[in-house]
Each structure stands twice: as structure tokens, then as C-alpha cells.
């Protein structure tokens, strides 16, 4: 059964005041480790639990956990309904056809490290993070790859500091640079090339250095929901404005997706308060995550 809790929002951010709102957060799935890339499709929520090596499907009938020989990270549904799944360390993208994986794009000659989030366009083009070698160095070693519908791939952008969440906003691609604490935007050209890089939101200046972005999701009005990791909240931002926020005290904000007025959240926490979540608890798998839903229509 889903569990319920209330989240109260009564906050001032800079000169922007958001009135008190009480929202109900409904837990849909517990006992995850690190739920990445939540996606809604066919009346269900899909997510890669990368650290557990499983693909989650959450529907009205319950939670299905599919064990994977090779963990996935970013996932995206193609226009024909197939699920494209980027193998975290496998340097390729597979698609699920009748529940079985089939090769889609070989990235062995391009990927330098683990791959991250993935998003797509209406014509079937995919964009995928290549975190690069030693991504946690803080150096600009990350890249974004573009994969055309025929499976061919090339480098679309480079010089990124741990590219993480990725989202398409019309003819703009937005990338969450975790170690730069910002969202970076690019123009999407007709051939899929990314041009004119620029800072879309400076999260460090807007919310603080601990609000490093992970997963992001576009909103029809042109804003973006951001999972702020150690900021322990999900915020909706547009340039220099904070438009909304959902706090998750004590829980690391990993990823999110929006379906209508429902925002789906993935969070995790250390099960041992003495252990740092990222450097100690996660390597030891002493973490507990969950996926939840909150109505953001008000």
C-alpha cells in the first residue's frame, strides 16, 4: 500500500516569497537503492535502480523488479514505444523488444567513462551523458553524445563538469552540471548538433553550493524541475527565479519526472547516520531509497 506524508512549503528565496502550501507525498515504491531516470509510460512509472542492478516498473498492480546482468542508467521511450536503455558501464544503448534487450547503438568508440541520464526528441534522436574519466575530479571531462534514429552516434558537446540530468525544452537542451552547480543550455540545430552553450541557471548563486543538480525534468511553461542532491529538495526554476519547491528533509534528492500535475520523485538516505551517504553508505549499500508522487497543480 502507498504511504502518505505531508510536505509543508512556506519559504522565502531571495526576494521571491512562496505562500504556504500543504501537499501530500505518496510513497509508491520502497527498498530501492538509487533510483535514476524515472519515466512515465503506458500508465506505469519506470526507473533504473542502478546500484541494485535492476529495472523498476511501478503500476497500479504493484512493483516489478527486473534483475539486469548489466545495470542501466538513463532510459527513454522512443517514438515507437520501445524502451531505450543506456548500459551504465557497458558503452552501448539497448532497446527492450518484447521484454528482451536488443542492440541499438554501439558507443564503444565514443564513451570515455560511465554514462548518465538520457533524453530524447520527438523525431527519435537521443542525447546521453558521457561522464568522462574520473568525473568526480571536478574537471570539465564530461560530454554529451547525440544518437540519431539509425543508431549512429557522435559527440555533441564537451567540456562539462559531471553532466548528469538532461532535458529537452523545445529547441533547447539543458544539462545539469553537478560539479559546477548549474544548469547549462545549448541550442539544438536541425541536424542535432548542440551550439551556443550558456548558463541557464546558476544554482550555487540562487540556492547555495549544496544544491548540486542531479536529475531534471522540463515543464510545459519553460521552467525545469531540479533534484538538488544534498539540498534535500526538488525545486522548479526559470532563470533566476525559484517558482516552486518540494522539500525532502533527510533524503538526498536524486531524480524526478512530471506527468500532468503529478511530480514523481526519487530519493535516498543512509541507513547508518554515522556514514556519509555518498562516500561511505552508498559503496557499502547501506542506503534506502524510495519513489514517491506529489501533486504540484497548486
C-alpha positions as CSV (number, residue, x, y, z in Angstrom):
1,X,0.0,0.0,0.0
2,X,1.3,3.5,-0.7
3,X,2.3,5.5,2.3
4,X,1.3,9.1,2.8
5,X,3.0,12.1,4.4
6,X,2.6,15.9,4.3
7,X,5.1,18.4,3.0
8,X,4.6,22.0,4.1
9,X,6.1,24.8,2.0
10,X,6.4,28.3,3.4
11,X,9.6,29.8,2.1
12,X,11.3,32.9,1.0
13,X,14.1,32.6,-1.6
14,X,15.9,35.9,-2.2
15,X,13.1,38.3,-2.9
16,X,10.7,35.6,-4.0
17,X,8.1,34.5,-1.5
18,X,6.1,31.4,-2.0
19,X,2.9,31.1,0.1
20,X,2.2,28.2,2.4
21,X,1.2,25.0,0.7
22,X,0.5,21.7,2.3
23,X,0.9,18.8,-0.1
24,X,0.6,15.0,0.3
25,X,3.6,13.0,-0.8
26,X,2.6,9.4,-1.6
27,X,5.3,6.7,-1.5
28,X,4.9,4.3,-4.4
29,X,8.0,2.1,-4.0
30,X,10.3,1.5,-1.1
31,X,13.5,-0.5,-0.7
32,X,15.3,0.9,-3.7
33,X,19.0,1.8,-3.5
34,X,19.4,4.6,-6.1
35,X,16.5,5.2,-8.4
36,X,17.6,7.0,-11.6
37,X,15.8,8.3,-14.7
38,X,12.1,7.9,-13.6
39,X,9.9,7.9,-16.7
40,X,6.1,7.6,-17.1
41,X,4.8,5.4,-19.9
42,X,1.8,3.3,-20.5
43,X,0.2,4.1,-17.2
44,X,3.3,3.0,-15.3
45,X,6.5,4.5,-13.8
46,X,9.8,3.1,-15.0
47,X,13.2,3.7,-13.3
48,X,16.8,2.4,-13.3
49,X,17.9,1.3,-9.8
50,X,21.5,1.5,-10.9
51,X,23.2,0.4,-7.7
52,X,20.8,-2.6,-7.3
53,X,21.2,-3.7,-10.9
54,X,17.5,-3.7,-11.6
55,X,14.8,-2.0,-13.7
56,X,11.8,-0.9,-11.7
57,X,8.2,-0.7,-13.0
58,X,5.6,0.8,-10.7
59,X,1.9,0.5,-11.7
60,X,-1.5,0.1,-10.1
61,X,-0.8,-3.7,-9.8
62,X,2.4,-3.2,-7.8
63,X,6.1,-3.0,-8.2
64,X,8.0,-5.2,-10.7
65,X,11.8,-5.5,-10.2
66,X,13.7,-6.9,-13.2
67,X,17.2,-8.0,-12.5
68,X,19.8,-6.9,-15.0
69,X,23.1,-8.6,-15.8
70,X,24.4,-5.1,-16.8
71,X,22.8,-2.1,-14.9
72,X,21.2,0.6,-16.9
73,X,21.3,4.3,-16.1
74,X,19.5,6.7,-18.4
75,X,16.3,5.4,-20.1
76,X,14.0,6.9,-22.6
77,X,10.9,5.8,-24.6
78,X,11.4,6.1,-28.3
79,X,8.5,7.3,-30.5
80,X,7.6,3.7,-31.4
81,X,7.1,2.9,-27.7
82,X,10.3,0.8,-27.2
83,X,12.4,1.5,-24.1
84,X,15.9,2.6,-24.9
85,X,18.3,1.9,-22.0
86,X,21.9,3.1,-21.7
87,X,24.1,0.5,-20.0
88,X,25.8,2.3,-17.1
89,X,29.2,0.8,-17.8
90,X,28.5,-1.1,-21.0
91,X,29.2,1.6,-23.5
92,X,26.1,0.9,-25.5
93,X,22.3,1.5,-25.7
94,X,19.9,-1.4,-25.9
95,X,16.2,-1.4,-26.6
96,X,13.7,-3.7,-25.0
97,X,11.6,-5.6,-27.5
98,X,9.0,-7.9,-26.1
99,X,10.8,-7.7,-22.8
100,X,14.2,-8.8,-24.3
101,X,17.2,-6.5,-24.8
102,X,18.4,-5.9,-28.4
103,X,21.4,-3.7,-29.5
104,X,20.5,-0.2,-30.6
105,X,23.7,1.9,-30.5
106,X,27.3,0.8,-30.1
107,X,29.2,3.6,-28.2
108,X,32.4,1.7,-27.5
109,X,34.5,4.2,-29.7
110,X,33.0,7.3,-28.0
111,X,32.3,6.7,-24.3
112,X,35.2,7.5,-22.0
113,X,33.6,6.6,-18.7
114,X,30.2,5.7,-17.3
115,X,27.1,7.0,-18.9
116,X,24.4,9.0,-17.2
117,X,21.0,10.4,-17.9
118,X,19.3,10.3,-21.3
119,X,16.6,12.3,-23.0
120,X,15.1,12.4,-26.5
121,X,13.3,14.4,-29.1
122,X,10.0,13.8,-30.9
123,X,11.8,12.6,-34.0
124,X,13.7,9.8,-32.1
125,X,17.0,11.5,-31.6
126,X,18.6,10.7,-28.2
127,X,21.0,12.7,-26.0
128,X,23.2,10.9,-23.5
129,X,25.7,12.0,-20.8
130,X,29.2,10.6,-21.0
131,X,30.6,11.4,-17.6
132,X,34.2,11.0,-18.7
133,X,37.3,9.6,-17.0
134,X,37.4,10.5,-13.3
135,X,34.2,12.5,-13.4
136,X,34.3,13.4,-9.7
137,X,37.6,15.3,-10.1
138,X,35.6,18.5,-10.8
139,X,37.4,18.9,-14.1
140,X,35.5,19.5,-17.3
141,X,35.9,16.0,-18.7
142,X,32.2,15.3,-19.4
143,X,30.4,15.2,-22.7
144,X,27.0,14.9,-24.3
145,X,26.5,12.4,-27.1
146,X,23.8,12.5,-29.7
147,X,22.4,9.3,-31.1
148,X,20.5,9.5,-34.4
149,X,17.4,7.3,-35.1
150,X,19.6,4.9,-37.2
151,X,21.8,4.3,-34.1
152,X,24.8,6.3,-35.3
153,X,26.4,8.5,-32.6
154,X,28.8,11.4,-32.2
155,X,29.9,14.0,-29.7
156,X,27.5,16.9,-29.4
157,X,29.1,18.9,-26.5
158,X,32.1,18.6,-24.3
159,X,33.9,20.4,-21.5
160,X,31.2,19.7,-18.9
161,X,31.8,19.2,-15.2
162,X,30.0,15.9,-14.4
163,X,27.0,16.1,-16.8
164,X,24.0,14.5,-15.0
165,X,20.4,15.3,-15.6
166,X,19.4,16.2,-19.2
167,X,16.2,17.6,-20.6
168,X,14.8,18.9,-23.9
169,X,12.9,22.2,-23.9
170,X,11.7,22.7,-27.4
171,X,14.8,23.6,-29.5
172,X,17.0,23.9,-26.3
173,X,18.9,21.1,-24.5
174,X,19.6,21.7,-20.8
175,X,22.2,19.7,-18.9
176,X,22.7,19.6,-15.2
177,X,26.4,20.0,-14.4
178,X,26.6,18.6,-10.9
179,X,30.1,19.7,-10.0
180,X,29.5,23.2,-11.5
181,X,26.3,23.6,-9.5
182,X,24.5,24.9,-12.6
183,X,22.2,24.1,-15.5
184,X,23.8,24.7,-18.9
185,X,21.7,25.2,-22.0
186,X,22.5,24.6,-25.7
187,X,20.6,25.4,-28.9
188,X,19.6,22.2,-30.8
189,X,20.3,22.6,-34.5
190,X,18.3,20.8,-37.2
191,X,20.9,18.1,-37.5
192,X,21.0,17.5,-33.7
193,X,24.2,19.5,-33.2
194,X,24.4,21.5,-29.9
195,X,25.6,25.1,-30.2
196,X,25.7,28.3,-28.1
197,X,26.4,26.9,-24.6
198,X,25.4,29.2,-21.8
199,X,24.5,29.1,-18.1
200,X,20.7,28.6,-17.8
201,X,20.5,28.7,-14.0
202,X,23.3,29.3,-11.5
203,X,22.1,27.1,-8.7
204,X,25.0,27.9,-6.4
205,X,24.1,31.6,-6.5
206,X,20.4,31.1,-6.4
207,X,20.2,28.4,-3.7
208,X,23.7,27.6,-2.3
209,X,26.6,25.3,-3.1
210,X,24.9,22.3,-1.6
211,X,22.2,22.4,-4.2
212,X,24.1,20.4,-6.8
213,X,21.8,19.3,-9.6
214,X,21.2,15.6,-10.5
215,X,18.0,14.7,-12.4
216,X,16.0,17.4,-14.1
217,X,12.6,17.5,-15.9
218,X,11.1,20.1,-18.3
219,X,7.8,21.8,-17.6
220,X,5.5,22.9,-20.4
221,X,5.7,26.6,-19.3
222,X,9.5,26.5,-20.0
223,X,10.7,26.0,-16.4
224,X,12.5,23.0,-15.1
225,X,12.2,20.8,-12.0
226,X,15.6,20.0,-10.5
227,X,16.6,17.3,-8.0
228,X,19.2,19.2,-5.8
229,X,21.0,16.2,-4.2
230,X,22.3,17.3,-0.8
231,X,20.0,20.3,-0.9
232,X,17.3,17.8,0.1
233,X,14.6,19.3,-2.1
234,X,13.2,19.5,-5.6
235,X,12.9,23.0,-7.0
236,X,11.2,24.4,-10.1
237,X,13.4,27.1,-11.6
238,X,13.4,29.5,-14.5
239,X,16.5,31.6,-14.9
240,X,17.0,33.5,-11.7
241,X,13.6,32.6,-10.2
242,X,12.5,29.8,-7.9
243,X,8.9,29.0,-8.8
244,X,8.2,26.0,-6.5
245,X,9.9,23.6,-4.2
246,X,9.2,20.2,-2.6
247,X,11.4,19.5,0.4
248,X,12.6,16.0,1.4
249,X,14.4,16.5,4.7
250,X,17.0,13.9,5.5
251,X,16.7,12.5,2.0
252,X,19.1,13.0,-1.0
253,X,17.2,14.3,-4.0
254,X,18.2,12.1,-7.0
255,X,15.8,12.4,-9.9
256,X,12.2,13.3,-10.9
257,X,9.7,13.4,-13.8
258,X,6.5,15.2,-14.4
259,X,3.3,13.6,-15.8
260,X,0.4,16.1,-15.9
261,X,0.2,17.6,-12.4
262,X,2.0,14.7,-10.7
263,X,5.7,15.0,-9.9
264,X,7.4,11.7,-9.3
265,X,10.4,11.8,-7.0
266,X,13.4,9.5,-6.3
267,X,15.2,10.0,-3.1
268,X,17.6,8.0,-0.9
269,X,19.2,8.2,2.6
270,X,21.9,6.5,4.6
271,X,20.6,3.7,6.9
272,X,23.5,4.4,9.3
273,X,23.6,8.0,10.5
274,X,27.3,7.7,11.2
275,X,28.1,7.1,7.5
276,X,28.3,9.8,4.8
277,X,25.8,8.9,2.1
278,X,28.0,9.2,-1.0
279,X,31.5,8.3,0.2
280,X,30.6,5.6,2.8
281,X,27.0,4.4,2.9
282,X,26.5,4.0,-0.9
283,X,29.6,1.9,-1.6
284,X,28.5,-0.4,1.3
285,X,24.9,-0.4,0.0
286,X,23.8,0.9,3.4
287,X,21.2,3.1,1.8
288,X,17.4,3.0,1.4
289,X,15.6,4.8,-1.3
290,X,12.0,5.3,-2.4
291,X,10.0,6.7,-5.3
292,X,7.1,8.9,-4.4
293,X,4.4,11.1,-6.1
294,X,3.2,14.6,-5.2
295,X,0.5,16.8,-6.8
296,X,2.1,20.1,-7.9
297,X,-1.0,21.6,-9.5
298,X,-1.4,24.1,-6.7
